[in-house]
Amino acid sequence: MRDVAAPLASGLEGVVVAETRLSEVDGERGRLTLAGHDVEDLAGGGVTFEDACGLLWGGALPGEAERESLRRAIAEGRTRAFALLGRLGDALQVGDGMDAIRAAVAHLSGDVPPAAIAGAVATFAAAWARRCAGEAPVAPDPALRLSADYLRMARGAAASEAEARELDTYLVTVSDHGMNASTFTARVVTSTGSDAISAVVAAIGALKGPLHGGAPGPVLDMLDAIAAKAGEGSAPPPGCAERWIQAELAAGRRIMGMGHRIYRVRDPRAAVLERAIERLERTAGGARSARLALAREVERAAEAALRARHPDRPLRANVEFYTAVLLDALGLPRALFAPTFAVGRVAGWCAHIDEQRRVGRLIRPSSRYIGGVPEAAAPPH
Ligand code: COA
């Protein structure tokens, strides 16, 4: 029988579909807990991407020996993926980095272990960036941790320890985030009894969308467009950010990097990344301060404009806002921002795939039929 009375939640908001030990997003207080730790305590505190993998895959931050074994396993994943590059057909010959890593990861098959998947995503993303720059891919260095090697492979130049540390900050910060759209996608695919690669390929597809992981490139475009209103090297004139934002809203466009489905306060990850940019700037002698100062001004202007339009719906900076500034400061091209998000988030996807397997139940919600009724079933006139 059709249940016309059941409430319709087209965005599944408020619907609890799983129990998880992996992360909790407290949207009212602006807190993100990753397997028992505040994101602020983990990210920027010397915790590496490998440590976050150990935490999410094993339930606790790894000790020295386990950390080294994870580092080796993920490095081996990079080496194996690099050896595959010649057999990927035209997977990396595309203009969009998410299309590229989705197609490349699809060349792996079956139940590839998490460390191998994490190494592969980083290697494919970096190789795609090199191809776009017209350069040959850089072979992984298995002696490095993922953050340092990813920067090296993507840019073709070795990373300083400060740069690797702040990329770790970013990767740890985005490693997991409750039942977000790509994680849910991975869990739905897993719930059918399908394999880990199929789940990760589907999750990459979900992350690609601008409402989820595709926003940081456009955030940088926005900052550049506002900066272009000022002369070379000078600050934008007062009111410039406000005018630009009002024009975007008047044209019916959303401000990228603002708003969140769960957070009603500022996304705590924005603060973590803002601090990472400050640290990076200090080590670079303050050379990049103009971009951070502009980002802060644009955030203030966007927040005020959105508050005026939506007084009852707080729309504040999300993780993508400062992702754009941080990844740019790390010398990554903007087209690589979304794939770099996938490099971090794959840690969470793999952990959720494992968790969902243990649940062992098909995820299969219902829909409300609003189409035509077959004649035979229609009530007589
Ligand atoms: N800029 C302008 N308006 C925005 C906005 C933004 N960034 N985010 C939300 N709104 C507006 C919507 O237009 C809607 O207005 P309406 O009620 O007049 O139609 C209202 O706020 C509620 O938005 P809704 O679409 O219900 O919110 P959501 O929970 O579905 O969306 C996001 C959450 C993240 C998808 C949304 O805030 C957004 O699109 N942000 C920009 C993209 C982005 O930064 N993505 C990265 C997310 S981490």
Boltz pocket constraint, residues with backbone or C-beta under 6 A from the ligand:
constraints:
  - pocket:
      binder: B
      contacts: [[A, 11], [A, 210], [A, 211], [A, 212], [A, 213], [A, 215], [A, 253], [A, 254], [A, 255], [A, 256], [A, 257], [A, 258], [A, 259], [A, 260], [A, 261], [A, 262], [A, 306], [A, 310], [A, 313], [A, 315], [A, 318], [A, 319], [A, 320]]
      max_distance: 6.0
